[in-house]
Amino acid sequence: MDGSINSGWKSLARGTVLAAVVTSVLLVSNAPLQRGALSISDFGMALFAFYFALPAVALIGLPLFLILRALGWARWWSTALAGALGGALVTIVLQLPDTPNLRHFPWMCGVGAAAALAFWWAVRRKQP
C-alpha cells in the first residue's frame, strides 16, 4: 500500500464529501459562466446537485480509489484517470437506455478527474 495515503475511514469520508462538493460546484458552474453573473438560485442548485453527487462519488469513485489503493497505484495521476473513468460511467448511466451522446463525455470526464484530485488531496498523508 502507498504510504502517502491515509487509510482511516475519516479521511475517506472527508475525501468523499469534498469530491461531491467539487462535483456539484462544477456541474452548476456552467450556467453562471454563460450568463456572466452568479445568482442566488445557483447556490440552491449546487446544494441540490450535491445530494446526487454524494451517492455517485460513494458508489463509483470510492470503490475505484479503494481498488487503486489495494493495488498500490494510488497516485495523483492514476486517481485523476480513475475519476475520468468514473465521469464516463456516470455519463453512460445518466443517458441509459439511449445511446450516450459523445459531446457530454469531455465535460463529465473533466468533472470526474477534478473531483478525484480533490479526493486524493483530502486523503493523502501530510508530509512534514
NORPE-V424732 format. One record per residue. PHI is phi in radians with two decimals (999 if undefined). OMEGA is omega in degrees with one decimal (999 if undefined). Layout:
phi=PHI omega=OMEGA
phi=PHI omega=OMEGA
This chain:
phi=999 omega=179.7
phi=-1.22 omega=-177.7
phi=-1.25 omega=-179.1
phi=-1.56 omega=-177.7
phi=-2.00 omega=174.0
phi=-1.20 omega=-178.8
phi=-1.90 omega=-178.5
phi=-1.31 omega=-178.7
phi=-1.19 omega=-179.9
phi=-1.15 omega=179.4
phi=-1.20 omega=176.5
phi=-1.17 omega=177.2
phi=-1.15 omega=178.2
phi=-1.08 omega=178.7
phi=-1.14 omega=179.5
phi=-1.11 omega=179.7
phi=-1.15 omega=179.6
phi=-1.10 omega=178.2
phi=-1.11 omega=177.8
phi=-1.18 omega=177.3
phi=-1.12 omega=179.3
phi=-1.05 omega=178.9
phi=-1.05 omega=-177.1
phi=-1.15 omega=179.5
phi=-1.15 omega=179.8
phi=-1.16 omega=179.7
phi=-1.14 omega=-178.2
phi=-1.52 omega=-173.5
phi=-1.20 omega=-177.9
phi=-1.11 omega=-177.9
phi=-1.13 omega=178.3
phi=-1.10 omega=177.9
phi=-1.17 omega=177.9
phi=-1.28 omega=178.9
phi=-1.32 omega=-176.6
phi=1.55 omega=-179.8
phi=-2.66 omega=178.2
phi=-1.73 omega=177.7
phi=-2.03 omega=-178.2
phi=-1.12 omega=-180.0
phi=-1.19 omega=178.1
phi=-1.13 omega=177.7
phi=-1.18 omega=176.7
phi=-1.15 omega=177.9
phi=-1.17 omega=177.5
phi=-1.14 omega=177.4
phi=-1.15 omega=177.1
phi=-1.09 omega=179.6
phi=-1.15 omega=179.5
phi=-1.06 omega=-178.4
phi=-1.18 omega=174.1
phi=-1.62 omega=-178.9
phi=-1.27 omega=-177.3
phi=-1.06 omega=176.9
phi=-1.13 omega=179.0
phi=-1.12 omega=178.0
phi=-1.15 omega=-178.1
phi=-1.20 omega=-176.0
phi=-1.57 omega=-178.3
phi=-1.98 omega=-174.5
phi=-1.21 omega=-178.1
phi=-1.09 omega=176.8
phi=-1.07 omega=176.9
phi=-1.07 omega=178.9
phi=-1.15 omega=179.9
phi=-1.11 omega=174.9
phi=-1.14 omega=177.7
phi=-1.03 omega=-179.1
phi=-1.14 omega=179.6
phi=-1.12 omega=178.5
phi=-1.44 omega=-177.4
phi=1.37 omega=-177.2
phi=-1.86 omega=-174.9
phi=-1.39 omega=174.4
phi=-2.03 omega=-176.7
phi=-1.09 omega=-176.1
phi=-1.28 omega=178.6
phi=-1.24 omega=176.3
phi=-1.17 omega=177.4
phi=-1.12 omega=177.2
phi=-1.13 omega=177.0
phi=-1.13 omega=176.6
phi=-1.13 omega=176.1
phi=-1.12 omega=175.6
phi=-1.10 omega=176.8
phi=-1.09 omega=176.1
phi=-1.09 omega=176.7
phi=-1.15 omega=178.5
phi=-1.10 omega=178.1
phi=-1.11 omega=178.3
phi=-1.05 omega=179.4
phi=-1.14 omega=-177.9
phi=-1.10 omega=-178.3
phi=-1.16 omega=-176.5
phi=-1.75 omega=177.2
phi=-1.15 omega=4.4
phi=-1.55 omega=179.0
phi=-1.32 omega=173.8
phi=-1.27 omega=-179.1
phi=-1.06 omega=177.1
phi=-1.44 omega=-173.9
phi=-1.14 omega=-177.7
phi=-1.24 omega=178.2
phi=-1.47 omega=-174.5
phi=-1.11 omega=-178.7
phi=-1.05 omega=-179.1
phi=-1.15 omega=-177.2
phi=-1.21 omega=175.3
phi=-1.17 omega=176.0
phi=-1.16 omega=176.5
phi=-1.09 omega=178.7
phi=-1.10 omega=179.0
phi=-1.16 omega=178.8
phi=-1.13 omega=178.0
phi=-1.13 omega=179.1
phi=-1.15 omega=176.8
phi=-1.15 omega=175.5
phi=-1.12 omega=177.2
phi=-1.07 omega=-179.6
phi=-1.03 omega=179.7
phi=-1.08 omega=-178.1
phi=-1.28 omega=-176.3
phi=-1.73 omega=-179.0
phi=-1.22 omega=179.6
phi=-1.40 omega=-179.9
phi=-1.26 omega=178.8
phi=-1.57 omega=-179.1
phi=-1.22 omega=999
